[in-house]
């Protein structure tokens, strides 16, 4: 009896590597296992998401897509009014802006911030939503669900990496943003920012969040969860689009990645 009791309280492994594919192939079974963990098992999923996000930045930068400035010869401004000293300073600024810090480091930091801060915001919002619904479960369990439900975004990064390597250039209009004129302004430009993150992977993420929430508490109605989580994600992406629109207006360049992963 003592051996049986000892084995029943043996803590499970930190996580199961099978989750990386079972989340896609057998999501209900995978999230039932993830929901059984009362301690954090979110780190492996976030590390994979961080890796694919940084790899996408590196691939984009390697194909010549950077957030740097064009050289003086590529600027439309008449340079004849600049003194030689001013031209030298401008050239130094251009070289710095097109250096590895601006091409690789800063975009990578932004991508990592999108993964980790996005996970915290979405996980915390999901915890609040499920609490309002009267669901069982702890914040840690819901953060676990949020992390593993974000794996479709890692798959999206991989697809984009392959597309960039094959095409030799970065994806200019991700998601459904290609339906909006790149030169659009005002409300149309804001809507274009929102459509950048609207794709099948976003819908996939919502579906996995619903499956994970029901794994935590099977008593929750599926329809109620679909509406609640769908609206939650929509609001968060609308806020992200507003931030992206504001950055574009201030800097005339797009530095905002997907808000969630």
Order of alpha helices (4+ residues) and beta strands (2+ residues): alpha-alpha-alpha-alpha-alpha-alpha-alpha-alpha-alpha-alpha-alpha
